Amino acid sequence: MKTDKVILGVLGGLAAGAIMGILFAPEKGKKTRKKIKNVSNEYKDELKDKLDSALETLSKKYDALKEEGQGYFEEGKSKFEKTKKDIENLNI
């Protein structure tokens, strides 16, 4: 997760730098706004891709942990049932 934070920080810094560079460029407002829109869309798409990738990774990890937990549950349930039968067979 630390790497993800660094990547997001770098992307944010790049976006801020690009926007500042465009804002201070000696061009007409219409061109500047168009450039800002294009750069913003590019960074938005990159950020969306990164978030989608992170969500996919989290989803896979969740599914793996859920499956592992289900295995432990079934094992515990089986042991409980066996112990219960053993106790019932003692006829105390």
Sequence and secondary structure as in RCSB ss.txt:
>XXXX:A:sequence
MKTDKVILGVLGGLAAGAIMGILFAPEKGKKTRKKIKNVSNEYKDELKDKLDSALETLSKKYDALKEEGQGYFEE
GKSKFEKTKKDIENLNI
>XXXX:A:secstr
 HHHHHHHHHHHHHHHHHHHHHHTSSS HHHHHHHHHHHHHHHHHHHHHHHHHHHHHHHHHHHHHHHHHHHHHHH
HHHHHHHHHHHHHHT  
